[in-house]
Amino acid sequence: MKVQRQRVAAYGVCVQDERILLARWLGPDEKLWILPGGGIDHGEHPHDAVIRELEEETGFDVEVERLLGIDSEHREEPDRDYHALRIFYKVRIVGGELRNETDGSTDLAAWFDLAEVPHLKRVKSLDVALGLFRTSPPAGILR
């Protein structure tokens, strides 16, 4: 029987002047660009988690402007049955300074022109988040 694993995470979409703030995730096989954010601690509200994660990964203090939507990904892997729930928020910077995370799941934080994103090595959830950001579907789900 495969182990069932569910991960719930909150991510921030921070776009200013047609540029997006991203973090470079240290994946198991390669480094990929991702939205700043991450796992929600037990008992933590996703709204609070995205604020905490943005500060940890980028150095910026942010304010949540609105909920963009939720992505649900279920996949069977050789050793587990994995389900990821990703909650995306639109955020804006209210303080802090850009810096890189140390001893975490990311190693760089940087701004990119939105036009550059399709050319980056990235996680596919970044495309989902940008779709939610651009289209604002009423149910908060891209189909």
ROSE-4610 file (N, C-alpha, C; in Angstrom, 1 decimal, always signed):
// ROSE-4610
residu = [M/M/M/K/K/K/V/V/V/Q/Q/Q/R/R/R/Q/Q/Q/R/R/R/V/V/V/A/A/A/A/A/A/Y/Y/Y/G/G/G/V/V/V/C/C/C/V/V/V/Q/Q/Q/D/D/D/E/E/E/R/R/R/I/I/I/L/L/L/L/L/L/A/A/A/R/R/R/W/W/W/L/L/L/G/G/G/P/P/P/D/D/D/E/E/E/K/K/K/L/L/L/W/W/W/I/I/I/L/L/L/P/P/P/G/G/G/G/G/G/G/G/G/I/I/I/D/D/D/H/H/H/G/G/G/E/E/E/H/H/H/P/P/P/H/H/H/D/D/D/A/A/A/V/V/V/I/I/I/R/R/R/E/E/E/L/L/L/E/E/E/E/E/E/E/E/E/T/T/T/G/G/G/F/F/F/D/D/D/V/V/V/E/E/E/V/V/V/E/E/E/R/R/R/L/L/L/L/L/L/G/G/G/I/I/I/D/D/D/S/S/S/E/E/E/H/H/H/R/R/R/E/E/E/E/E/E/P/P/P/D/D/D/R/R/R/D/D/D/Y/Y/Y/H/H/H/A/A/A/L/L/L/R/R/R/I/I/I/F/F/F/Y/Y/Y/K/K/K/V/V/V/R/R/R/I/I/I/V/V/V/G/G/G/G/G/G/E/E/E/L/L/L/R/R/R/N/N/N/E/E/E/T/T/T/D/D/D/G/G/G/S/S/S/T/T/T/D/D/D/L/L/L/A/A/A/A/A/A/W/W/W/F/F/F/D/D/D/L/L/L/A/A/A/E/E/E/V/V/V/P/P/P/H/H/H/L/L/L/K/K/K/R/R/R/V/V/V/K/K/K/S/S/S/L/L/L/D/D/D/V/V/V/A/A/A/L/L/L/G/G/G/L/L/L/F/F/F/R/R/R/T/T/T/S/S/S/P/P/P/P/P/P/A/A/A/G/G/G/I/I/I/L/L/L/R/R/R]
num = [1/1/1/2/2/2/3/3/3/4/4/4/5/5/5/6/6/6/7/7/7/8/8/8/9/9/9/10/10/10/11/11/11/12/12/12/13/13/13/14/14/14/15/15/15/16/16/16/17/17/17/18/18/18/19/19/19/20/20/20/21/21/21/22/22/22/23/23/23/24/24/24/25/25/25/26/26/26/27/27/27/28/28/28/29/29/29/30/30/30/31/31/31/32/32/32/33/33/33/34/34/34/35/35/35/36/36/36/37/37/37/38/38/38/39/39/39/40/40/40/41/41/41/42/42/42/43/43/43/44/44/44/45/45/45/46/46/46/47/47/47/48/48/48/49/49/49/50/50/50/51/51/51/52/52/52/53/53/53/54/54/54/55/55/55/56/56/56/57/57/57/58/58/58/59/59/59/60/60/60/61/61/61/62/62/62/63/63/63/64/64/64/65/65/65/66/66/66/67/67/67/68/68/68/69/69/69/70/70/70/71/71/71/72/72/72/73/73/73/74/74/74/75/75/75/76/76/76/77/77/77/78/78/78/79/79/79/80/80/80/81/81/81/82/82/82/83/83/83/84/84/84/85/85/85/86/86/86/87/87/87/88/88/88/89/89/89/90/90/90/91/91/91/92/92/92/93/93/93/94/94/94/95/95/95/96/96/96/97/97/97/98/98/98/99/99/99/100/100/100/101/101/101/102/102/102/103/103/103/104/104/104/105/105/105/106/106/106/107/107/107/108/108/108/109/109/109/110/110/110/111/111/111/112/112/112/113/113/113/114/114/114/115/115/115/116/116/116/117/117/117/118/118/118/119/119/119/120/120/120/121/121/121/122/122/122/123/123/123/124/124/124/125/125/125/126/126/126/127/127/127/128/128/128/129/129/129/130/130/130/131/131/131/132/132/132/133/133/133/134/134/134/135/135/135/136/136/136/137/137/137/138/138/138/139/139/139/140/140/140/141/141/141/142/142/142/143/143/143]
x = [+0.8/+0.0/+0.9/+0.6/+1.3/+1.0/+2.0/+1.8/+1.0/+0.0/-0.7/+0.0/+0.2/+0.8/+0.1/-0.3/-0.9/-0.1/+0.1/+0.8/+0.0/-0.2/-1.0/+0.0/+0.0/+1.0/+0.3/+0.9/+0.4/+1.5/+1.2/+2.2/+1.7/+2.7/+2.3/+2.7/+1.8/+2.0/+2.2/+3.5/+3.8/+4.3/+3.5/+3.8/+3.8/+4.9/+5.1/+5.7/+5.2/+5.7/+6.1/+5.1/+5.3/+6.5/+6.9/+7.9/+7.3/+7.8/+7.3/+8.4/+8.1/+9.1/+9.0/+10.2/+10.3/+11.4/+11.4/+12.4/+12.9/+14.2/+14.7/+14.6/+13.8/+13.6/+14.7/+15.2/+16.2/+15.5/+15.0/+14.3/+15.2/+14.6/+15.4/+16.3/+15.9/+16.7/+17.3/+16.7/+17.2/+16.7/+17.2/+16.8/+15.8/+14.6/+13.5/+13.0/+12.5/+11.9/+10.5/+10.1/+8.8/+8.3/+7.1/+6.6/+7.1/+7.4/+7.8/+6.5/+6.8/+5.8/+6.2/+5.2/+5.5/+4.5/+4.9/+4.1/+3.5/+2.2/+1.5/+1.8/+2.2/+2.4/+1.1/+1.1/-0.1/-0.7/-2.0/-2.7/-2.6/-1.7/-1.5/-2.5/-3.0/-3.9/-3.1/-3.6/-2.8/-2.4/-3.3/-3.0/-1.7/-1.6/-0.4/+0.8/+0.6/+1.7/+2.3/+1.5/+2.1/+2.9/+2.5/+3.2/+4.6/+4.5/+5.8/+6.7/+6.2/+7.0/+7.7/+7.0/+7.5/+8.7/+8.6/+9.7/+10.9/+10.6/+11.7/+12.5/+11.8/+12.4/+12.9/+12.3/+12.7/+13.2/+12.9/+13.3/+12.2/+11.2/+10.1/+9.0/+8.5/+7.2/+6.1/+5.1/+4.0/+2.7/+1.7/+0.3/-0.5/-1.4/-2.2/-3.3/-3.4/-4.5/-5.7/-5.6/-6.7/-6.3/-7.3/-7.1/-7.3/-6.3/-6.5/-7.2/-6.8/-7.5/-6.6/-7.1/-6.5/-6.2/-5.0/-4.7/-4.6/-5.2/-5.2/-4.5/-3.4/-2.7/-2.6/-3.1/-3.1/-2.3/-1.2/-0.5/+0.0/+0.0/+0.5/+2.0/+2.8/+4.3/+4.6/+5.8/+6.2/+6.0/+6.3/+6.3/+5.2/+4.4/+3.4/+2.2/+1.1/+0.0/+0.0/+0.3/+0.6/-0.5/-0.9/-1.9/-1.4/-1.2/-0.8/-1.9/-2.2/-3.1/-2.3/-2.4/-1.6/-2.6/-2.5/-3.3/-2.5/-3.1/-2.4/-3.0/-2.2/-2.6/-1.9/-2.6/-2.0/-1.5/-0.2/+0.4/+1.1/+1.4/+2.2/+3.2/+4.3/+5.4/+5.1/+5.3/+5.1/+6.3/+7.4/+8.6/+9.7/+10.8/+11.9/+12.8/+13.7/+14.7/+14.9/+15.1/+15.4/+16.6/+16.5/+17.6/+17.3/+18.3/+18.2/+18.0/+17.2/+17.0/+18.3/+18.6/+19.8/+19.2/+19.8/+19.4/+17.9/+17.4/+16.0/+15.8/+14.5/+14.2/+14.5/+14.8/+15.2/+16.6/+17.2/+18.6/+18.7/+17.8/+17.8/+16.4/+16.4/+15.1/+15.4/+14.6/+14.9/+13.6/+13.7/+12.6/+12.9/+11.8/+11.8/+10.7/+11.0/+10.0/+9.0/+7.7/+6.7/+6.9/+7.4/+7.7/+8.8/+9.7/+10.8/+10.3/+9.2/+8.7/+8.6/+8.0/+7.9/+9.3/+10.4/+11.7/+12.5/+11.9/+12.6/+12.4/+13.4/+13.1/+12.3/+11.0/+10.1/+9.2/+8.5/+7.5/+6.2/+5.4/+4.2/+3.2/+3.3/+2.3/+2.5/+3.6/+3.8/+2.9/+2.8/+1.9/+0.4/+0.1/-1.3/-1.6/-0.6/-0.8/-0.9/-0.1/-0.2/-1.5/-2.0/-3.3/-4.4/-4.3/-5.3/-5.2/-3.9/-3.7/-4.2/-4.1/-4.5/-6.0/-6.6/-8.0/-9.0/-8.6/-9.5/-10.8/-10.7/-11.9/-12.8/-14.1/-15.0/-14.9/-14.6/-14.5/-13.1/-12.1/-10.7/-10.1/-10.5/-10.0/-9.8/-8.6/-8.4/-8.7/-9.4/-9.8/-9.2]
y = [-1.2/+0.0/+1.3/+2.2/+3.4/+4.4/+5.1/+6.1/+7.3/+7.8/+9.0/+10.2/+11.2/+12.4/+13.6/+14.5/+15.7/+16.9/+17.9/+19.1/+20.3/+21.2/+22.4/+23.6/+24.4/+25.5/+26.8/+27.9/+29.3/+30.0/+30.7/+31.4/+32.8/+33.7/+35.1/+35.5/+36.1/+36.6/+38.1/+38.5/+39.9/+40.5/+41.3/+41.9/+43.4/+44.0/+45.5/+45.9/+46.8/+47.4/+46.3/+45.3/+44.2/+43.3/+43.3/+42.4/+41.5/+40.3/+39.4/+38.9/+38.8/+38.4/+36.8/+36.2/+34.8/+34.3/+33.1/+32.4/+31.2/+30.9/+29.6/+28.5/+27.5/+26.3/+25.3/+24.7/+23.7/+22.3/+22.0/+20.7/+19.5/+18.3/+17.1/+16.8/+17.3/+17.0/+18.2/+19.4/+20.6/+21.8/+23.0/+24.2/+24.8/+25.2/+25.7/+27.0/+27.9/+29.2/+28.9/+29.5/+29.3/+30.6/+30.6/+31.8/+31.7/+32.8/+32.7/+32.2/+31.3/+30.7/+29.3/+28.6/+27.3/+26.7/+25.6/+24.9/+25.6/+25.3/+25.9/+25.1/+25.7/+25.0/+24.6/+23.5/+23.0/+24.1/+24.4/+25.4/+26.8/+27.0/+28.3/+28.6/+29.9/+30.3/+30.5/+30.1/+30.3/+31.8/+32.7/+34.2/+34.5/+34.0/+34.3/+33.6/+32.4/+31.6/+32.3/+32.9/+33.5/+34.7/+35.5/+36.6/+36.1/+35.1/+34.5/+34.0/+33.2/+32.6/+33.7/+34.7/+35.8/+36.4/+36.7/+37.3/+36.4/+35.1/+34.1/+34.0/+33.9/+33.6/+34.8/+36.0/+37.2/+38.4/+38.4/+39.6/+40.7/+40.5/+41.6/+41.3/+42.4/+42.3/+42.6/+41.8/+42.0/+42.1/+42.6/+42.7/+41.9/+41.1/+40.3/+41.2/+41.3/+42.1/+41.3/+40.1/+39.2/+37.8/+36.9/+35.5/+35.4/+34.8/+34.5/+33.2/+32.2/+30.9/+29.8/+28.6/+27.4/+26.4/+25.8/+24.7/+23.4/+22.4/+21.0/+20.1/+19.4/+18.5/+17.2/+16.1/+14.8/+13.9/+13.2/+12.4/+11.1/+10.0/+8.8/+8.7/+8.5/+8.3/+6.9/+6.4/+5.0/+4.6/+5.5/+5.2/+5.9/+6.7/+7.5/+8.0/+8.3/+8.9/+10.3/+11.3/+12.6/+13.6/+14.5/+15.5/+16.8/+17.8/+19.1/+20.1/+20.9/+22.0/+23.3/+24.2/+25.4/+26.6/+27.4/+28.6/+29.8/+30.5/+31.7/+33.0/+33.9/+35.2/+36.3/+37.4/+38.6/+39.4/+39.7/+40.4/+41.7/+42.6/+43.8/+44.1/+44.6/+44.9/+46.1/+46.0/+47.1/+47.5/+46.7/+47.0/+45.9/+46.0/+45.1/+45.3/+44.5/+44.6/+43.2/+43.2/+41.9/+41.3/+40.0/+39.2/+37.7/+36.9/+35.5/+34.7/+33.6/+32.8/+32.0/+31.7/+30.8/+29.6/+28.5/+27.2/+26.9/+27.1/+26.9/+26.1/+26.1/+25.4/+26.2/+27.5/+28.3/+28.9/+29.3/+29.9/+31.3/+31.7/+33.0/+33.6/+35.0/+35.7/+36.8/+36.9/+37.9/+38.4/+39.5/+40.1/+39.7/+39.3/+39.0/+39.8/+40.2/+40.7/+39.6/+39.9/+38.9/+38.2/+38.9/+38.3/+37.3/+37.3/+36.3/+35.0/+35.0/+33.8/+32.6/+32.6/+31.4/+30.8/+31.6/+31.1/+30.6/+30.7/+30.2/+28.8/+28.1/+26.7/+26.9/+26.5/+26.8/+25.6/+25.7/+24.8/+25.1/+24.1/+24.4/+25.2/+25.1/+25.9/+27.4/+27.8/+29.3/+29.7/+28.9/+29.2/+29.2/+28.3/+28.3/+29.6/+30.0/+31.2/+32.4/+32.5/+33.6/+33.6/+32.4/+32.3/+32.9/+32.5/+33.1/+34.6/+35.1/+36.5/+37.2/+36.7/+37.4/+37.3/+36.2/+36.0/+36.2/+36.1/+36.2/+35.4/+34.1/+33.3/+33.4/+33.5/+33.7/+32.6/+31.4/+30.3/+30.1/+30.9/+30.7/+29.5/+28.9/+27.6/+27.8/+27.3/+27.3/+25.9/+25.8/+24.4/+24.3]
z = [+0.0/+0.0/+0.0/-0.8/-0.9/+0.2/+0.6/+1.7/+1.1/+1.7/+1.3/+1.9/+1.1/+1.6/+1.0/+1.9/+1.5/+2.0/+1.1/+1.5/+1.1/+2.1/+1.9/+2.1/+1.1/+1.1/+0.6/+0.9/+0.5/-0.2/-1.3/-2.1/-2.4/-2.6/-2.9/-4.3/-5.0/-6.3/-6.1/-6.3/-6.1/-7.5/-8.1/-9.4/-9.2/-9.7/-9.6/-11.0/-11.6/-12.9/-13.9/-14.0/-15.0/-14.7/-13.4/-12.9/-11.8/-11.7/-10.6/-9.7/-8.5/-7.5/-7.4/-7.6/-7.5/-6.6/-6.2/-5.4/-6.2/-6.0/-6.7/-5.7/-6.0/-5.2/-5.4/-4.3/-4.4/-4.5/-5.6/-5.8/-5.7/-5.7/-5.5/-6.7/-7.9/-9.1/-9.7/-9.6/-10.2/-9.4/-9.7/-9.2/-10.1/-9.6/-10.4/-9.8/-10.6/-10.1/-9.7/-8.6/-7.9/-7.3/-7.0/-6.2/-4.8/-4.1/-2.7/-1.9/-1.0/-0.2/+0.2/+0.8/+1.3/+2.2/+2.8/+3.7/+4.8/+5.1/+6.2/+7.5/+8.6/+9.8/+10.4/+11.2/+11.8/+12.7/+12.4/+13.2/+12.6/+11.6/+11.1/+10.0/+9.9/+8.9/+7.6/+6.4/+5.2/+4.9/+5.3/+5.2/+6.0/+7.2/+8.0/+7.5/+6.9/+6.3/+5.2/+4.3/+3.1/+3.5/+4.5/+5.0/+5.6/+6.4/+7.0/+6.0/+5.0/+4.0/+3.1/+2.7/+1.9/+2.6/+3.9/+4.6/+4.7/+5.0/+5.1/+3.8/+2.7/+1.4/+0.6/+0.9/+0.1/+0.9/+2.2/+3.1/+3.1/+2.3/+2.2/+3.2/+3.7/+4.5/+3.5/+3.5/+2.6/+3.2/+2.5/+2.9/+1.9/+2.3/+1.4/+0.9/-0.5/-1.1/-1.3/-1.8/-2.0/-2.3/-2.2/-2.5/-4.0/-4.7/-6.2/-6.5/-5.7/-6.0/-5.4/-5.7/-5.2/-6.3/-6.2/-7.2/-6.4/-7.0/-6.4/-7.4/-7.0/-7.9/-7.1/-7.8/-7.3/-8.2/-7.7/-8.6/-7.8/-8.6/-8.1/-8.4/-7.4/-7.6/-7.2/-7.5/-7.2/-5.7/-4.8/-3.4/-2.6/-3.3/-2.5/-3.4/-2.8/-3.4/-2.9/-3.8/-3.3/-3.8/-2.8/-3.1/-2.6/-3.5/-3.2/-3.3/-2.3/-2.3/-2.2/-3.2/-3.2/-3.2/-2.2/-2.1/-2.5/-3.5/-4.1/-3.6/-3.2/-2.8/-3.6/-3.9/-4.5/-3.3/-3.3/-2.2/-2.7/-1.8/-2.1/-1.0/-1.4/-0.5/+0.4/+1.7/+2.6/+3.4/+3.2/+3.9/+3.6/+4.3/+4.1/+2.9/+2.7/+1.6/+1.0/-0.3/-1.0/-0.4/-0.1/+0.3/+0.0/+0.1/-0.2/+1.1/+1.0/+2.2/+2.4/+3.6/+4.0/+4.7/+4.4/+5.1/+5.0/+3.8/+3.6/+2.3/+1.8/+0.6/-0.7/-0.5/-1.7/-1.4/-2.5/-2.3/-2.9/-3.8/-4.4/-4.4/-4.4/-4.6/-5.6/-6.6/-7.7/-8.4/-9.0/-9.8/-11.3/-12.0/-13.4/-14.1/-15.4/-16.2/-16.5/-16.5/-16.7/-18.1/-19.0/-20.3/-20.3/-19.3/-19.1/-18.5/-17.8/-17.1/-18.0/-19.2/-20.0/-20.4/-20.3/-20.6/-19.4/-18.2/-17.0/-16.8/-16.1/-15.6/-14.4/-14.4/-13.3/-13.0/-11.9/-11.5/-12.2/-12.6/-13.3/-12.5/-11.2/-10.4/-10.6/-11.0/-11.3/-12.5/-13.5/-14.6/-14.1/-13.2/-12.7/-12.0/-11.1/-10.3/-11.2/-12.3/-13.2/-14.0/-14.3/-14.9/-14.0/-12.7/-11.7/-11.6/-11.6/-11.4/-12.6/-13.8/-15.0/-15.3/-14.9/-15.3/-14.2/-13.0/-11.8/-12.0/-12.2/-12.3/-11.1/-11.2/-10.1/-9.0/-9.4/-8.4/-7.9/-8.5/-8.0/-8.5/-9.6/-10.1/-11.6/-12.1/-13.5/-14.0/-15.1/-15.6/-17.0]
